[in-house]
Every structure is written in C-alpha cells, then in structure tokens.
Amino acid sequence: MKRVICTYCNTHIYTYTGPDDPVRFKAEYFIPTSPAYLRPQKGDRIKCPECGIEFVAFSNQLSTIQMLSDWPFQGTGMQEWKK
C-alpha cells in the first residue's frame, strides 16, 4: 500500500492498493482517506477530491505516489500565485 499525495495542496487523498511496478490507475486500487472523498469510478479522470486540481502525471516513490498537476505547480504545494 502507498499513500497518494496531491502535490498541489499537499493532501494525502488516497491509499493505493494496486501493483507497484508498474502502477496501474484503476479505480478499484484507490481507497479514499476521508469519508468526504468519493472513490473514483471506472473511466473518471483522476483529480484531487480536496482541491479539484486535475493531475497530468505522477511520481512513483518508495512509500508514496506523488500526483502532479501542471508544470508550474509540480511538487510546490502552492495554491495559486497572488497578483
């Protein structure tokens, strides 16, 4: 099992229970960490149930899967730029 982290809002959103190598993005492998989070359904695009950002890539690390948003925000934990 691996923790699935949204790098946009730095929230632990799911627990991944699927195979490690390669990671398989099947809805059945993603267990929500909060009752408020809906489990993804087959065919859904994966997005963060906390902040709503849509993911474009992921990084499979030792104990986590880091979900990445668009390039300016990958791994930053920033919500948005203030003008």
Residue pairs with C-beta under 8 A, 6 or more apart in sequence:
1 15
1 16
1 17
2 15
2 16
2 20
2 63
2 64
2 65
3 12
3 14
3 15
3 16
3 63
3 64
3 65
4 12
4 13
4 14
4 15
4 16
4 30
4 64
4 65
4 67
5 11
5 12
5 13
5 64
5 65
5 66
5 67
6 13
6 48
6 50
6 51
6 53
6 55
6 67
6 69
7 66
7 67
7 68
7 69
7 73
7 74
7 75
7 76
7 77
8 48
8 51
8 53
8 69
8 73
8 76
8 77
8 78
8 79
9 48
9 50
9 51
9 53
9 77
9 79
10 77
11 48
11 50
11 51
12 33
13 32
13 33
13 37
13 48
13 49
13 50
13 67
14 30
14 31
14 32
14 33
14 37
15 30
15 31
15 33
16 23
16 29
16 30
16 31
16 65
17 29
17 30
17 31
18 24
18 26
18 28
18 29
20 60
23 58
23 60
23 65
25 46
26 42
27 39
27 40
27 41
27 42
27 44
30 39
30 40
30 46
31 39
32 38
32 39
32 49
34 49
36 49
37 49
37 50
38 49
40 46
45 54
46 54
46 55
46 67
47 53
47 54
47 55
48 55
48 67
51 79
53 69
53 73
54 69
55 67
55 68
55 69
56 68
56 69
56 70
57 68
57 74
58 65
58 66
58 67
58 68
59 65
59 66
59 68
59 75
66 75
68 74
68 75
